Amino acid sequence: MAAALLALSACGGGVHGTPGGDRLRDPDPYFPRLGNGGYDVRHYSLTLAYDPGSGRLTGAADITARATQDLSAFSLDFAGMTVQGATVDGAYAPANRAGTELTIRPHHDLERGATFRTVVRYSGKPRTITDPDASQEGWLPDHGGALALGEPTGSMAWFPGNNHPSDKATYDIAATVPAGLQAVSNGRLTSRRTSGGRTTFHWHTAEPMASYLAMLAIGPYKTHSFTTPSGLPVFTAVAPSEEKSSASVVARVPEVIAWESKKFGPYPFGSAGAVIAPAGAAGYSLETQTKPVLPGDQASLSTLVHELSHQWFGDSVTPASWRDMWLNEGFATYAAWLWDADHGGESIQDHFDDAYDSDANWDFPPADPPGPKEISASPVYGRGAMVLQMIRRTVGDDAFFALVRGWVKDHRYGNATTADFTRYADRKTGKDLSPVWKTWLHGKDKPARPAPAPDKR
């Protein structure tokens, strides 16, 4: 534990709690400093105000959590900005900073099982975080606005929290910006009010969400909201510079969701949509919950299919640790293969052969990335999709799609590991899939090319 935590524990009283660890009980293998022990967040209510001129963000994070042990102190992940103060259950609580750990000492020790509210007030210029793979996330200022993205570490740049995918929570995000700008976030827009030249947008996410999937897009976006024939609310936001080039892609959001719902089961959230950010706003697209973000220079139909499929694989069923990223990306890559096969594009066999022939897909097994900079590398995507195709070939189409739909239904809104998936697949299909796990999921060597599947599509 951090020295600050140990010092705080000496002052404990009440139930004689101990400090919650500044790491998880089982630290993430690739990001051991992310996540904290001793509590489980239930809800985040974020109140934010942003001034694009100065680049300054003012925030208050109201966090409802349940203690999983007797607590004399606990930590939140938070990078940068200045903390003005903190309270726990309305009482002043000292807050100490050490790197990206914000340690809070409640006035009274918290009993295991107790629900408590922490409010942290802060301000400053949020930082941009560079990942181990050199991509940038966190707070990305752009064209008089900003884009906040969080995979894998960046959410702590704009709000304090338990920044690990294993601790999911519901969210309310209220963002105030100069009138004329939009502030778009996850979930449904519940209110929009303009006063004194500033507009406040209030977004509500009713289903559990991992912190890395939280998003905020600020700028002069063109927005459109409607309801699909099935009753699903859809909200799209498009940067003016990308309206013309992305129009055909944005128009297909309902169609893609309907197709994926037939393949994977009912859409898991109460709203859907997409954000088309300015070209170059980020060097990647991201599956932010209910509204994937696609920079304009990446807004292709294939990318939209990929990111929307993550609503099932990654957003609803979320990896328990960053080691399990292939459960996100392998499924999303395979979803794009399926779309092509169903819409007159490349067959599954052609995609499989292309992936097999790519040397990059054989750098490491998809379930065992060698380090944090590889969690988004080629094998996690391409070879991850090959794993799924090998399962399908082994068990047949009916059993395979029953497996996929069962997986997202039985693990809905939860977290899962690779071991959870392999056990589930073995049990659900009733087949011996150990050769697939050994060779394609965990094997270090490139196997012989399998014979083409009978069904070329």
Beta strands, then each sheet from edge to edge (+ up, - down):
strand 1: 18-19
strand 2: 39-51
strand 3: 56-67
strand 4: 71-77
strand 5: 82-88
strand 6: 91-92
strand 7: 95-98
strand 8: 101-104
strand 9: 115-124
strand 10: 128-130
strand 11: 136-142
strand 12: 145-149
strand 13: 169-178
strand 14: 182-185
strand 15: 188-195
strand 16: 198-209
strand 17: 216-219
strand 18: 222-227
strand 19: 233-238
strand 20: 272-277
strand 21: 293-295
strand 22: 318-319
strand 23: 415-416
sheet 1: 1+ 4+ 8- 7+
sheet 2: 6+ 5- 9+ 3- 2+ 13+ 16- 15+
sheet 3: 10+ 11- 12+ 17- 14+
sheet 4: 18+ 19- 20- 21-
sheet 5: 22+ 23+
end
